[in-house]
Amino acid sequence: MVDKLPVPLFIVGSGRSGTTLAASLINRFPRVHVAKETGFISRAIGLLEAVGSDRPIDELVRLTNAWLSAESWSNRASENGFVRFRQEAGLGSNAAAFVRYVWQLDSLRASSDLDVIGDNTPAYVWAIPKLESIFGDARYIHMVRDPRDVVASMMDMRFGGETAVTAALDWQANIGAWLAAERIVPAARRMELRYEDLCRNPGAELARVARFLGQEGTSAETALASQPSDADEFGAARARPHHRRLKTPLTAARIGAYRSRLTESEIAAIESITQPMMAAYGYESNDWHLSPHMEDRRLYFAASYGRDALSRAFKRLRGK
């Protein structure tokens, strides 16, 4: 039986904001484990809430394993494995126990050797009210990145917005979901981490994260200096094309790539949509733009979503 359960942690935010980067760095703390993305929790709330009832969990296990396979997890969940995990940890049968069981599948360290455990699924920023009902003591790290760099990165991916406008709208919506969560989660259990600050001053920012997670005895500089192995929990993630920069050092050179990757009209479109949120997070617009929301340009948004849908369809046809 585990004397004290690790504190749950969720690293959330807009896609391409650095959630996986943050998780891979935090995983270098000796008593913290952040699992790879899970994705199933928000899609299986009903099944999770039924854990512990007379309803079998086979459907939940199937859905969970589909996501673990998609995210390159080495291990898979099973009904018998969940029972063994609960018995060893002295846990009842409920949603929180099942999620903890899944996280532990990804960890090379035993639960008794951890103070914090969680995952870095960015989209869970939309599920925080339900996460709070499952874990009343969870902590959250919200990753924020300049929307222009997010969009420039997102448009090369197989997921997310396919146009500058739709990707900018996605970024703004994710920020809005976090701002709503701030009204639910006490300040002591949440923090924000700007991608740019992490790149410019990784030691100080990682030390701030260590304090937030109760890891004051952990040296941020030592964690930064340690070289991850491809055999660790994020080895498979680093091998994926959209995570290739996990292997590169943290420097200011990672910031502002949008200037060479986006056109002037794309940058203006992003700024016109996101500039109030940009100002709130300390990102300067190149110019002040009249928001398309103020002009009620519904056809503009509809056309952007139409191009987005067509681009997605062509990518699927090409097998991307």
Secondary structure, DSSP 4 states (H G I P E B T S, - for coil): --SSPPEEEEEEESTTSSHHHHHHHHTTSTTEEEEPP---TTT-HHHHHTTTSSS-SHHHHHHHHHHHHHTT-S----HHHHHHHHHHHT--SSHHHHHHHHHHHH-SS-GGG-SEEEE--GGGGG-HHHHHHH-TT-EEEEEE--HHHHHHHHTTSSSS-SSHHHHHHHHHHHHHHHHHHTTTS-GGGEEEEEHHHHHH-HHHHHHHHHHHTT-TTS-HHHHHHSPPPTTSTTHHHHHSGGGGGGGS---GGGS-THHHHS-HHHHHHHHHHHHHHHHHTTPPPSS----TTTTT-HHHHHHHHHHHHHHHHHHHHTT-
